[in-house]
Amino acid sequence: MKKRILFGFIFSLMIIASVSAISADIKDSYERQETMLVKISGDIREPITFDDIELKRGHIDVPFEYDIKRIGSAYYLWGLASSDANNYTLWIKDVATSVSGVTKKVDFSYNFTVSDVLTDYYIEPAVILSNEDFEIIAYNNLDVTKEITVDFPESREINLQPGENSIAFSISVISGLQEINFSVGKYSVKAEIIGSGEEENVTNEEEINFSETKIIFSPQKIMREVFSGEEESYPIKIINDGKDIESISFEYNKNVFSISPELPKGLKSGEEFTFNLSMKTSKDLSEELVLTADDSIFTLPVEATISELTVPEKNNTGNNLFYCDELAGRICEREEVCSGETMVGLDGLCCQGSCETMSSGSSISWIGYLVSAIALLVIIFIYYKYKKVKPEKNQLKKRISEAEKRLP
């Protein structure tokens, strides 16, 4: 019995040690309906998906309005605390992490309390991935107007009327890919924005010409777990989305990176060039590849964390080697459809356009068509069955009539 207790204690310590490699900045207590924003980071070796999240009260699953997105190397979960005061447990199922140097899947849990106090207002969502202007919905639980301050894209006062309020946000001031944190009243919002905005105070002709040189990287960043001493190679595309470029060059850490083939001397407007970026390092790094195009400078962020695990087999599936956020796209929710092209990323089907909610009318139309088709098949079946039976009855009648004629 003592040996079993000792073994169980050691096993528990192993699980705790593995989970300690994962951190979540969840609070101990929330008000009823308060918006939760939880950063999940650490040694996460496979994507955390929507279906991996559960909220329980004891052993009972409870409804939970939430979403989870990967921004940079961390995951951000937003959700609404329950409207019922009680003790709850947030579960993150099947987290792939290192246990004694081996990748295993463990469950991560964190307890918190929902108090009796109803929050005065809440927002949704609190995590934004967008390449276009967006909205955040704020719900005022009070019977009077509530004034809050929003600090993106500039500081402004918002009066929340009782009930639902829509707050519009413009990304015109954002250029390129940026991770930002901003406030909507008492709440913090995490966002990854891809913008194409220009500086509003550009006035002279020289600066205007300068802004016409535009290079786009695909992917727009690289954030990877690599294996110590192993050389990893990634295909990178540069796209000239501006005027013709006469000279182009790269500056980078040659002790870590190598590029092949060499860049062309120039790049015409609309032209693309693909090269392989090879990376070999024995320590974590955060670097930038600096591309000089004529007088303009563009950067490609590269971050790598080192893993000591056995090198896995190479990906021969033909799928993309990058995560969706590296490709400047997003993964649509189950109720959404992609309005543009899609690519297969490491974390799922990546939409290069915008995700749009499917209309209920289209679903109803398809259901109507299906019911009509089934009804038509039933009618055809009955018709042919009747046609087949009818001649048999006539033939029987004919035979009886002939038999009666032959009788004396």
CORFEN-V856626 format. One line per field, one symbol per residue. phi: phi as a letter, one per 20 degrees, with the letter a starting at -180 (. if undefined). psi: psi as a letter, one per 20 degrees, with the letter a starting at -180 (. if undefined). A space follows every 10 residues. Layout:
phi: ???
psi: ???
//
This chain:
phi: .fffffffff ffffffffff fddceeefbc ffmffdcced bpeddcgedg fedcccdmdd fcgbeabcce cmeddcddad ffedfaecce ddelffbecl ncfcdcedcb ebddfffeff bbcbedcccb dbgbccedde eeecfdecdd dcfbfbecee fgnecddecd dfeecmecec cbdcmedddd bcdddcfdff efceffffff ffebddecfe accceddgne edccfcddce dcfgdecbbd cafffddbcb fffffbbfgn ecbdcdddcc bdbfbbcced dddlddcccd fccbdedeff fffffdenff ecffffelcb efffedceec fcceefdpfd eeddedffff ffffffffff ffffffffff fffffffffg ffffffffff fffffeff
psi: ghggggghgg gghgghhghi ipqplqrhqq rpjqppoppo rbmoiqpprg iipqpqocjp pqqoorqpqp ocjrqppqrp qqippaprpp poqloorpok jpprprppqp qrqprippqh qrqprjppoq jrqrqpppoo irjrppprpp kpirpqppoo qpbppppqpq jhippapqpq prpnciqppp qoporkqqph jpgrhghghh iiopppqori rpoqprppiq pqpppppppo jbrpphqpqq proiigqqpq rqqrhrpqpi qqpprpoqpo qjrqqorppo poodjqpqqo ppppqpqjrp prqqojiirq jqrghhjkaq pqrhjqqpib qqqorhjaop picqpqppqh hhghghgggg gggggghggg ghghhghhhg hhghhghghg ghhhhiq.
//
